[in-house]
Amino acid sequence: MKVADLLAEDTLQLRLHTPSSRQRLARSISFCAQAEFLDPTPFLGAGCLVITNGIGFNFSDDQIWDAYAERLADVPVAAIAFGTGAAHRLIPPGLIRAATKHNVPLLEVPHVVPALQVQRFVTSVLEAERFALTKQSWALADRCARIAGTGGALRGLLAEIAGAAKSQVAVFDAIGDVVAFWPKGSGWTHEDLSRAAAGTEASSFELPMGGTEIFHLVARGGLSREPLATLLGPASSILAVQLNNVLKAPGQKAARMAALLQQFGDWEGVATDELTRTFRAAGLDPQAATYLVVARPDPDDSTHPWKIRLAVQELFHRVQIHSSQGNLFAFAQSSTATGEPPESITEQLLESCRQMAAGVPIVIRGPAESVDELRLGVADARHKVLHVSEPVIPAPLDIQSLIAATAGGGARAAAHKLLAPVVAYDRDHNSALLQTLRSYLEHNAQPSDTSRDLYIHRNTLSKRLRLLSELLRLPLDTLDGQATCLMALRITDL
């Protein structure tokens, strides 16, 4: 119920005595209270309609009226309904001036309308609104439960909540980072949570997580705080359950996911058929296109893993996640962005990861159309995640994954034999030829860059390269020789 609704009720015959903006008259009335004393503020709350006949207010000092209106504005009350006829024939001019100064709507209740009639009208309207709002809240909770029950993303829940509340909504974590928001174009910052906590421009509600993690649902625009609290109560519980599901480690298929990751790296011992069976046992469809996310979260920041989980689950119905050796692996299938080209979905996944975990090393690949293709992607991502500092999409094909796929026992033995003379020379002469070879190849066979990296003169580098060519029996000034040495180093590093 708004102040303007009260003025529009013909049976009450109320008259506005202060210039009030449309925004001020659109303020919600949360309850009403009769108060016949100068400082009723200890008994009032935000949005209260103060009803008074001014009994005992037989003074004409503007300072007293000013202090009275200022106290009510600080609550802040929705309006003052002043009854004439009982103690005052007209509304005191000092009160009109004070209410105008402090921007508090001042309504005159004529003597023919008892104050009790105003109170009953406001109470009956508020009860009807609360009843309707309670019905809406359970209907909203039912829609949210259906979305959550079918594996819907967090933003799907927020879209329902935003629509019902006619607001922009967002979820913040304990340190003020935005976890998710709706609509897509709405911008949110740390300051929005502070303003919501202060009750200005937005409303904040702590989600009932039932654990140590703290999250807040923030809504701005639309309904005011009290009706929002009624509307969002049941839905916020479902939102909390959905968040908890993301935060919890995926324990059911943890052993199968661990076996899957182990088999991905065992190129000699695990054939495609066996890998496909393990893939299916882990809850994934071998026939579906699979997107891969490999991240290396900061071990000192416990929020990184769940932020990455949320980023992936925003876009896919089926997600399996597992942590291993400091890396977090996410296999995602069945995108929510139906009808869009695969490249667009990959870019959306990149943007989602950037929003949620901008400074975390993350490698995104996909879609892989087969388990074999995905196997190459896992090998490449495991290597690349060690060399990036933010979410990236690498090239579809990389030499590291090809080496991992082809480096059987024979290749590993041959690589060790190729490099053995260099290793032996370094051991016998306390030199750094192998380090020189690595640096030379890492700097794309550029002598200047290699010399700077090793802090040696170019002539010294030339001598070392000639010696390396003799020991390896390969010309290091040709692409074939450089590629052979690079593969040998990568194979021995596997």
C-alpha positions as CSV (number, residue, x, y, z in Angstrom):
1,M,0.0,0.0,0.0
2,K,1.3,3.4,-1.0
3,V,0.7,6.9,0.4
4,A,-0.9,7.8,-2.9
5,D,-3.4,4.9,-2.5
6,L,-4.5,6.3,0.9
7,L,-5.1,9.7,-0.7
8,A,-7.1,8.1,-3.5
9,E,-9.6,6.4,-1.1
10,D,-12.7,8.5,-1.3
11,T,-14.3,7.3,1.9
12,L,-11.5,8.7,4.0
13,Q,-11.6,12.2,2.5
14,L,-8.0,12.9,3.2
15,R,-6.2,16.0,2.0
16,L,-2.5,16.6,1.4
17,H,-1.1,19.7,3.0
18,T,2.5,19.5,1.9
19,P,4.2,19.6,-1.5
20,S,5.3,16.0,-2.1
21,S,7.0,14.4,-5.1
22,R,5.5,11.5,-6.9
23,Q,8.4,9.4,-5.6
24,R,7.6,10.4,-2.0
25,L,3.9,9.5,-2.4
26,A,4.9,6.2,-3.8
27,R,6.5,5.2,-0.5
28,S,5.1,2.0,1.0
29,I,3.1,2.0,4.2
30,S,4.1,-1.0,6.3
31,F,1.8,-0.4,9.3
32,C,0.0,2.4,11.1
33,A,0.2,3.7,14.7
34,Q,-1.8,6.2,16.7
35,A,0.6,8.4,18.8
36,E,-0.4,11.4,20.9
37,F,3.0,12.4,22.2
38,L,5.9,14.4,20.9
39,D,8.4,11.6,20.5
40,P,6.8,8.4,19.4
41,T,9.9,7.2,17.5
42,P,10.8,4.4,19.9
43,F,7.5,2.7,19.0
44,L,7.7,3.3,15.2
45,G,9.4,1.7,12.3
46,A,10.2,2.5,8.7
47,G,7.2,3.0,6.5
48,C,4.8,3.6,9.4
49,L,1.8,5.9,9.0
50,V,1.6,8.0,12.1
51,I,-2.0,8.9,13.1
52,T,-2.5,11.7,15.6
53,N,-5.1,14.3,16.7
54,G,-2.5,16.5,18.2
55,I,-3.9,16.2,21.7
56,G,-1.6,18.2,24.0
57,F,0.1,19.8,21.1
58,N,-1.0,23.3,22.2
59,F,2.1,25.2,21.2
60,S,3.0,27.5,18.4
61,D,6.8,27.4,18.6
62,D,8.1,26.4,15.1
63,Q,11.2,24.9,16.6
64,I,9.1,22.3,18.5
65,W,7.2,21.4,15.4
66,D,10.5,21.2,13.4
67,A,12.0,18.8,16.0
68,Y,8.9,16.7,15.9
69,A,8.8,16.4,12.1
70,E,12.6,15.8,12.0
71,R,12.3,12.9,14.4
72,L,9.6,11.3,12.3
73,A,11.6,11.9,9.0
74,D,14.6,10.1,10.5
75,V,12.6,6.9,11.2
76,P,11.5,7.3,8.3
77,V,7.7,7.3,8.5
78,A,5.6,7.1,5.4
79,A,3.3,10.0,6.3
80,I,1.5,11.9,9.1
81,A,-2.3,11.7,9.2
82,F,-3.4,14.6,11.4
83,G,-7.0,14.6,12.6
84,T,-8.8,17.9,12.9
85,G,-11.8,18.7,15.0
86,A,-10.9,17.0,18.3
87,A,-8.0,19.2,19.6
88,H,-7.3,21.4,16.6
89,R,-9.8,23.1,14.3
90,L,-7.1,23.3,11.6
91,I,-3.7,21.7,11.1
92,P,-1.2,23.9,12.9
93,P,0.8,26.1,10.4
94,G,4.1,25.2,12.2
95,L,3.5,21.5,11.5
96,I,2.8,22.2,7.9
97,R,6.1,24.2,7.6
98,A,8.1,21.5,9.4
99,A,6.6,18.6,7.4
100,T,7.4,20.5,4.2
101,K,10.9,21.2,5.3
102,H,11.6,17.5,6.1
103,N,9.7,16.1,3.2
104,V,7.2,14.2,5.2
105,P,3.7,14.0,3.6
106,L,1.1,15.6,5.9
107,L,-2.5,14.4,5.4
108,E,-5.5,16.0,7.0
109,V,-8.1,13.6,8.4
110,P,-11.4,15.7,8.6
111,H,-13.4,15.7,11.8
112,V,-16.2,13.6,10.1
113,V,-13.8,10.7,9.7
114,P,-12.7,9.0,12.9
115,A,-9.0,8.1,13.2
116,L,-10.1,4.5,13.9
117,Q,-11.6,4.4,10.5
118,V,-8.3,5.3,8.9
119,Q,-6.5,2.7,11.0
120,R,-9.0,0.0,10.1
121,F,-8.8,0.8,6.4
122,V,-5.0,0.7,6.4
123,T,-4.8,-2.5,8.4
124,S,-7.4,-4.3,6.2
125,V,-5.6,-3.4,3.0
126,L,-2.2,-4.4,4.4
127,E,-3.6,-7.8,5.6
128,A,-5.1,-8.4,2.1
129,E,-1.8,-7.5,0.5
130,R,0.2,-9.7,2.8
131,F,-2.1,-12.6,2.1
132,A,-1.7,-12.1,-1.6
133,L,2.0,-11.7,-1.2
134,T,2.2,-14.9,0.8
135,K,0.4,-16.8,-2.0
136,Q,2.8,-15.3,-4.5
137,S,5.8,-16.3,-2.3
138,W,4.8,-20.0,-2.3
139,A,4.0,-19.9,-6.0
140,L,7.5,-18.4,-6.6
141,A,9.1,-21.1,-4.4
142,D,7.2,-23.8,-6.4
143,R,8.6,-22.4,-9.7
144,C,12.1,-22.2,-8.2
145,A,11.9,-25.7,-6.8
146,R,11.0,-27.0,-10.3
147,I,14.0,-25.2,-11.8
148,A,16.3,-26.5,-9.2
149,G,14.9,-30.0,-9.4
150,T,15.5,-30.2,-13.1
151,G,19.2,-29.1,-12.7
152,G,18.6,-25.5,-13.7
153,A,21.4,-22.9,-13.2
154,L,21.5,-20.4,-10.4
155,R,20.6,-17.6,-12.9
156,G,17.4,-19.4,-13.7
157,L,16.3,-19.1,-10.1
158,L,17.4,-15.4,-10.0
159,A,15.4,-14.7,-13.2
160,E,12.2,-16.0,-11.5
161,I,12.9,-14.1,-8.3
162,A,13.7,-10.9,-10.3
163,G,10.5,-11.2,-12.3
164,A,8.3,-11.8,-9.2
165,A,9.9,-8.9,-7.2
166,K,10.0,-6.6,-10.2
167,S,13.6,-5.9,-9.2
168,Q,17.2,-6.4,-10.2
169,V,18.7,-9.1,-8.0
170,A,22.2,-10.4,-7.3
171,V,23.9,-12.9,-4.9
172,F,27.0,-11.6,-3.0
173,D,29.5,-13.7,-1.0
174,A,30.8,-12.7,2.4
175,I,33.6,-10.4,1.1
176,G,31.3,-8.5,-1.3
177,D,32.0,-10.3,-4.6
178,V,29.1,-10.8,-7.0
179,V,28.3,-14.5,-7.4
180,A,25.5,-14.3,-9.9
181,F,22.9,-11.6,-11.0
182,W,19.9,-11.0,-13.1
183,P,19.1,-9.5,-15.6
184,K,22.2,-9.9,-17.6
185,G,22.7,-6.2,-18.3
186,S,22.5,-5.1,-14.7
187,G,25.8,-3.9,-13.2
188,W,26.7,-4.7,-9.6
189,T,29.7,-3.6,-7.5
190,H,31.0,-4.0,-3.9
191,E,29.2,-0.8,-3.0
192,D,25.8,-2.2,-3.9
193,L,26.0,-4.6,-1.0
194,S,27.1,-1.8,1.4
195,R,24.2,0.3,0.3
196,A,21.8,-2.6,0.7
197,A,23.1,-3.3,4.2
198,A,22.5,0.4,5.0
199,G,19.0,0.1,3.6
200,T,19.5,2.7,0.9
201,E,18.6,2.1,-2.7
202,A,18.5,-1.7,-2.2
203,S,17.5,-4.5,0.2
204,S,19.7,-7.3,1.5
205,F,18.7,-10.7,2.9
206,E,21.2,-13.2,4.3
207,L,20.5,-16.6,2.7
208,P,19.9,-19.5,5.2
209,M,23.0,-21.5,4.2
210,G,23.2,-23.5,7.4
211,G,27.0,-23.5,7.5
212,T,30.0,-21.3,7.7
213,E,29.6,-19.7,4.3
214,I,27.7,-16.4,4.2
215,F,25.8,-15.2,1.1
216,H,23.4,-12.3,0.6
217,L,20.5,-11.9,-1.8
218,V,20.3,-8.2,-2.8
219,A,17.4,-6.7,-4.6
220,R,17.1,-3.1,-5.9
221,G,14.1,-1.4,-7.5
222,G,10.6,-2.8,-7.3
223,L,9.2,-3.7,-3.9
224,S,10.4,-2.3,-0.6
225,R,12.1,-4.3,2.1
226,E,9.1,-5.6,4.1
227,P,7.0,-7.0,1.2
228,L,10.2,-8.3,-0.3
229,A,11.1,-10.3,2.8
230,T,7.6,-11.9,2.7
231,L,7.9,-12.6,-1.0
232,L,11.4,-14.0,-1.0
233,G,11.4,-16.0,2.2
234,P,10.6,-19.5,0.8
235,A,12.5,-18.9,-2.5
236,S,15.6,-17.8,-0.7
237,S,15.7,-21.2,1.1
238,I,15.7,-23.0,-2.3
239,L,18.4,-20.6,-3.5
240,A,20.5,-21.5,-0.5
241,V,20.1,-25.2,-1.2
242,Q,21.2,-24.7,-4.8
243,L,24.3,-22.8,-3.6
244,N,25.0,-25.5,-1.0
245,N,24.9,-28.1,-3.8
246,V,27.5,-26.2,-5.7
247,L,29.7,-25.7,-2.6
248,K,29.7,-29.3,-1.6
249,A,32.3,-31.6,-3.2
250,P,30.8,-34.1,-5.6
251,G,31.2,-37.1,-3.4
252,Q,29.0,-39.7,-5.2
253,K,31.1,-40.0,-8.3
254,A,34.4,-38.9,-6.8
255,A,36.0,-42.3,-7.1
256,R,34.8,-42.7,-10.7
257,M,36.0,-39.3,-11.6
258,A,39.4,-40.0,-10.1
259,A,39.6,-43.2,-12.1
260,L,38.6,-41.3,-15.3
261,L,41.3,-38.7,-14.9
262,Q,43.9,-41.5,-14.3
263,Q,42.8,-43.3,-17.4
264,F,42.9,-40.1,-19.5
265,G,46.7,-40.0,-18.8
266,D,47.4,-43.7,-19.3
267,W,47.7,-43.8,-23.1
268,E,49.4,-47.2,-23.3
269,G,47.4,-49.1,-20.7
270,V,43.9,-47.9,-21.3
271,A,42.2,-48.3,-24.7
272,T,39.3,-46.2,-26.0
273,D,36.6,-48.8,-25.2
274,E,37.6,-49.0,-21.5
275,L,37.9,-45.2,-21.2
276,T,34.4,-44.8,-22.7
277,R,33.0,-47.2,-20.1
278,T,34.6,-45.2,-17.3
279,F,33.4,-42.0,-18.9
280,R,29.8,-43.3,-18.9
281,A,30.1,-44.6,-15.3
282,A,31.1,-41.1,-14.2
283,G,27.7,-39.8,-15.3
284,L,28.7,-38.4,-18.7
285,D,27.4,-39.3,-22.2
286,P,30.1,-40.5,-24.6
287,Q,27.9,-39.5,-27.5
288,A,27.4,-35.8,-26.4
289,A,29.7,-32.9,-27.1
290,T,31.8,-32.2,-24.0
291,Y,33.3,-28.9,-22.8
292,L,36.4,-29.1,-20.6
293,V,37.5,-26.6,-18.0
294,V,40.8,-27.1,-16.1
295,A,41.6,-24.6,-13.4
296,R,44.4,-24.2,-10.9
297,P,42.7,-22.4,-7.9
298,D,44.7,-20.6,-5.3
299,P,45.0,-23.0,-2.4
300,D,44.8,-20.0,0.0
301,D,41.5,-18.9,-1.4
302,S,38.7,-21.3,-0.6
303,T,36.2,-19.4,-2.7
304,H,37.9,-20.2,-6.0
305,P,36.6,-23.8,-6.4
306,W,33.0,-23.0,-5.9
307,K,33.2,-19.8,-8.1
308,I,34.5,-21.9,-10.9
309,R,31.8,-24.5,-10.3
310,L,29.1,-21.8,-10.5
311,A,30.6,-20.4,-13.7
312,V,30.3,-23.8,-15.4
313,Q,27.0,-24.7,-13.9
314,E,25.5,-21.4,-15.2
315,L,25.7,-22.7,-18.7
316,F,25.3,-26.5,-18.6
317,H,22.7,-29.0,-17.3
318,R,25.2,-31.8,-16.8
319,V,28.5,-31.1,-15.0
320,Q,30.9,-33.4,-13.3
321,I,33.7,-31.8,-11.3
322,H,36.7,-33.3,-9.6
323,S,39.9,-32.0,-8.0
324,S,43.2,-33.7,-8.5
325,Q,46.8,-32.7,-7.8
326,G,46.0,-29.0,-7.3
327,N,43.9,-28.8,-10.5
328,L,40.1,-28.6,-10.7
329,F,38.6,-30.5,-13.7
330,A,35.1,-29.8,-15.0
331,F,33.4,-31.8,-17.7
332,A,30.3,-30.1,-19.0
333,Q,27.5,-31.3,-21.3
334,S,24.0,-30.3,-22.4
335,S,24.4,-26.5,-22.7
336,T,21.5,-24.3,-21.6
337,A,22.2,-22.1,-24.6
338,T,20.3,-24.3,-27.1
339,G,20.5,-23.3,-30.7
340,E,23.7,-21.3,-30.4
341,P,26.9,-22.4,-32.3
342,P,29.5,-24.2,-30.2
343,E,32.0,-21.4,-30.6
344,S,29.5,-19.0,-29.0
345,I,29.0,-21.4,-26.1
346,T,32.7,-21.6,-25.5
347,E,33.0,-17.8,-25.5
348,Q,30.1,-17.6,-23.0
349,L,31.9,-20.1,-20.8
350,L,35.1,-18.0,-21.0
351,E,33.1,-14.8,-20.1
352,S,31.4,-16.6,-17.2
353,C,34.8,-17.8,-15.8
354,R,36.2,-14.3,-16.2
355,Q,33.3,-12.8,-14.3
356,M,33.5,-15.3,-11.5
357,A,37.3,-16.0,-11.2
358,A,39.1,-13.4,-13.3
359,G,42.6,-14.0,-11.8
360,V,42.6,-17.8,-11.7
361,P,44.5,-19.9,-14.2
362,I,41.8,-21.6,-16.3
363,V,42.0,-23.4,-19.6
364,I,38.7,-23.9,-21.5
365,R,38.4,-26.4,-24.4
366,G,35.6,-27.7,-26.5
367,P,33.4,-28.9,-27.7
368,A,35.0,-32.4,-28.0
369,E,32.9,-34.7,-30.1
370,S,34.5,-37.9,-28.9
371,V,36.3,-39.3,-25.9
372,D,39.5,-39.6,-27.9
373,E,39.4,-35.9,-28.8
374,L,38.6,-35.0,-25.2
375,R,41.6,-37.1,-24.1
376,L,43.9,-34.9,-26.2
377,G,42.2,-31.8,-24.7
378,V,42.8,-33.0,-21.1
379,A,46.5,-33.6,-21.9
380,D,46.9,-30.2,-23.4
381,A,44.9,-28.4,-20.6
382,R,47.0,-30.1,-17.9
383,H,50.1,-28.6,-19.4
384,K,48.7,-25.2,-20.3
385,V,47.1,-24.4,-17.0
386,L,50.6,-24.2,-15.5
387,H,51.5,-21.4,-17.9
388,V,48.5,-19.1,-17.8
389,S,47.3,-16.5,-15.2
390,E,43.7,-16.0,-16.3
391,P,40.9,-17.9,-18.1
392,V,41.9,-18.6,-21.7
393,I,40.8,-20.6,-24.8
394,P,43.8,-22.2,-26.4
395,A,44.2,-23.4,-30.0
396,P,42.3,-26.6,-30.8
397,L,45.5,-28.6,-31.4
398,D,48.8,-28.4,-29.5
399,I,52.0,-30.3,-29.7
400,Q,51.9,-31.2,-26.0
401,S,48.7,-33.2,-26.4
402,L,50.0,-35.0,-29.5
403,I,53.2,-35.9,-27.7
404,A,51.2,-37.3,-24.8
405,A,49.0,-39.3,-27.1
406,T,51.9,-40.8,-29.1
407,A,54.7,-41.1,-26.5
408,G,54.6,-44.8,-25.8
409,G,57.4,-46.8,-24.1
410,G,59.5,-46.9,-27.3
411,A,59.3,-43.1,-27.8
412,R,60.3,-42.5,-24.2
413,A,63.3,-44.8,-24.5
414,A,64.4,-43.1,-27.7
415,A,64.0,-39.6,-26.2
416,H,66.2,-40.6,-23.2
417,K,68.8,-42.1,-25.5
418,L,68.8,-38.9,-27.7
419,L,69.4,-36.6,-24.7
420,A,71.7,-39.0,-22.8
421,P,75.0,-37.7,-24.3
422,V,74.0,-34.1,-23.2
423,V,73.1,-35.3,-19.7
424,A,76.4,-37.2,-19.4
425,Y,78.4,-34.2,-20.6
426,D,76.7,-31.9,-18.1
427,R,77.5,-34.4,-15.3
428,D,81.1,-34.9,-16.3
429,H,81.9,-31.2,-17.0
430,N,79.6,-29.5,-14.6
431,S,78.1,-27.6,-17.5
432,A,74.6,-26.4,-18.5
433,L,74.1,-27.7,-22.0
434,L,70.6,-29.2,-21.3
435,Q,69.5,-25.9,-19.8
436,T,70.9,-24.1,-22.8
437,L,68.9,-26.4,-25.2
438,R,65.7,-25.8,-23.2
439,S,66.1,-22.0,-23.2
440,Y,67.0,-22.0,-26.9
441,L,63.8,-23.9,-27.9
442,E,61.6,-22.0,-25.4
443,H,62.8,-18.7,-27.0
444,N,61.9,-20.0,-30.5
445,A,65.6,-20.5,-31.5
446,Q,66.3,-16.8,-31.2
447,P,70.0,-16.3,-30.1
448,S,69.5,-12.8,-28.7
449,D,66.6,-13.8,-26.5
450,T,68.3,-17.0,-25.4
451,S,71.6,-15.1,-24.5
452,R,69.6,-12.6,-22.4
453,D,67.8,-15.4,-20.6
454,L,71.0,-17.3,-19.8
455,Y,73.1,-14.1,-19.1
456,I,75.8,-15.3,-21.6
457,H,77.4,-13.7,-24.7
458,R,76.1,-14.7,-28.1
459,N,79.5,-16.2,-29.0
460,T,79.3,-18.4,-25.9
461,L,75.8,-19.5,-27.0
462,S,77.1,-20.3,-30.5
463,K,79.8,-22.6,-29.1
464,R,77.3,-24.4,-26.9
465,L,74.9,-24.9,-29.8
466,R,77.7,-26.4,-32.0
467,L,78.7,-28.7,-29.1
468,L,75.0,-29.7,-28.7
469,S,74.7,-30.5,-32.4
470,E,77.7,-32.8,-32.2
471,L,76.4,-34.6,-29.1
472,L,72.9,-34.9,-30.4
473,R,74.0,-35.7,-34.0
474,L,71.3,-33.2,-35.1
475,P,71.5,-29.8,-36.8
476,L,70.0,-27.3,-34.4
477,D,69.8,-24.6,-37.1
478,T,67.0,-26.6,-39.0
479,L,63.3,-26.9,-38.2
480,D,63.6,-30.7,-38.2
481,G,66.4,-30.7,-35.6
482,Q,64.7,-28.2,-33.4
483,A,61.4,-30.1,-33.5
484,T,63.1,-33.4,-32.7
485,C,64.8,-31.9,-29.7
486,L,61.6,-30.2,-28.5
487,M,59.7,-33.4,-28.7
488,A,62.4,-35.3,-26.9
489,L,62.4,-32.8,-24.0
490,R,58.6,-32.8,-23.8
491,I,58.5,-36.6,-23.8
492,T,61.0,-36.8,-21.0
493,D,59.0,-34.2,-19.0
494,L,55.8,-36.3,-19.2
